[in-house]
């Protein structure tokens, strides 16, 4: 149950949410990998991704600049980072990166 809504209204601002197509695929591939091993793990992964995206939408500037002008928020229970960029009132999820595999593969997005 990954966040599919395209906007989030906060008391201060409204941010639209966009996914790079490859980032969206990464979320679903990881969820499917967890689902093949445990429904509970897959559900936990989806819940945590949604919660982190909510935090980003509530205050995208809260996380430090990472690479290539992007920002990163780490998942707590899973070895993934959500890489995103902001452009005005749009938050774009650029990658959902496994932290132990090919860092930087997403730079061309």
C-alpha positions as CSV (number, residue, x, y, z in Angstrom):
1,X,0.0,0.0,0.0
2,X,2.5,2.6,-1.2
3,X,1.4,6.2,-1.2
4,X,-0.3,6.9,-4.4
5,X,-1.8,10.3,-3.7
6,X,-0.1,13.1,-5.7
7,X,-0.3,15.9,-3.1
8,X,-0.2,16.6,0.6
9,X,-1.5,19.7,2.2
10,X,0.2,20.9,5.3
11,X,-0.7,24.0,7.4
12,X,2.0,26.0,5.7
13,X,2.3,24.7,2.1
14,X,1.0,22.3,-0.4
15,X,3.5,19.9,-2.1
16,X,2.7,17.8,-5.1
17,X,4.3,14.4,-5.2
18,X,5.9,12.9,-8.3
19,X,7.8,9.7,-8.8
20,X,10.5,9.0,-11.3
21,X,9.2,5.9,-13.1
22,X,12.3,4.0,-12.1
23,X,11.8,4.9,-8.4
24,X,8.2,3.7,-8.5
25,X,9.5,0.4,-10.0
26,X,12.1,0.1,-7.2
27,X,9.4,0.5,-4.6
28,X,7.2,-2.2,-6.1
29,X,10.2,-4.6,-6.7
30,X,11.3,-4.3,-3.1
31,X,7.8,-4.8,-1.8
32,X,7.4,-7.9,-4.0
33,X,10.8,-9.2,-2.8
34,X,9.6,-8.8,0.9
35,X,6.2,-10.2,0.1
36,X,7.7,-13.4,-1.4
37,X,9.4,-13.9,2.0
38,X,6.8,-12.5,4.4
39,X,3.5,-10.7,4.1
40,X,4.3,-9.0,7.4
41,X,7.6,-7.7,6.2
42,X,6.1,-6.5,2.9
43,X,3.4,-4.6,4.8
44,X,6.0,-3.1,7.2
45,X,8.1,-1.9,4.2
46,X,5.0,-0.3,2.6
47,X,4.0,1.4,5.8
48,X,7.5,2.7,6.4
49,X,7.9,4.0,2.9
50,X,4.6,5.8,3.1
51,X,5.4,7.3,6.6
52,X,8.8,8.6,5.3
53,X,7.2,10.2,2.2
54,X,4.7,11.9,4.5
55,X,7.5,13.3,6.6
56,X,9.2,14.6,3.4
57,X,6.0,16.2,2.2
58,X,5.5,17.8,5.6
59,X,9.0,19.5,5.4
60,X,11.2,18.5,2.5
61,X,14.0,20.8,3.5
62,X,14.4,19.0,6.9
63,X,16.8,16.4,5.5
64,X,20.3,17.2,4.5
65,X,21.5,17.7,1.0
66,X,22.8,14.3,-0.3
67,X,24.2,14.0,-3.8
68,X,23.6,15.8,-7.1
69,X,21.3,18.4,-5.4
70,X,19.1,15.7,-3.9
71,X,18.1,14.9,-0.3
72,X,17.9,11.6,1.4
73,X,15.7,10.1,4.2
74,X,16.7,6.7,5.6
75,X,14.2,4.0,6.4
76,X,14.6,2.7,9.9
77,X,13.8,-1.0,9.6
78,X,14.9,-1.7,6.0
79,X,18.2,-1.0,4.2
80,X,16.7,1.6,1.9
81,X,17.0,5.3,1.4
82,X,14.4,7.5,-0.3
83,X,16.2,10.0,-2.6
84,X,14.2,13.1,-3.6
85,X,14.5,16.5,-5.1
86,X,12.3,19.6,-4.6
87,X,11.4,21.9,-7.4
88,X,9.1,24.7,-6.1
89,X,6.1,23.0,-4.7
90,X,6.9,19.6,-6.2
91,X,8.7,16.8,-4.4
92,X,10.0,14.2,-6.8
93,X,11.0,10.8,-5.5
94,X,14.1,10.1,-7.7
95,X,15.1,6.7,-6.3
96,X,14.4,4.2,-3.5
97,X,17.9,3.0,-3.1
98,X,19.1,-0.2,-1.5
99,X,21.9,1.0,0.8
100,X,24.2,-2.0,0.1
101,X,24.0,-2.0,-3.7
102,X,25.5,0.2,-6.4
103,X,25.4,3.6,-4.7
104,X,25.0,6.5,-7.2
105,X,23.3,4.4,-9.9
106,X,20.4,6.9,-10.0
107,X,22.5,10.1,-10.7
108,X,21.3,10.3,-14.3
109,X,17.7,10.5,-13.4
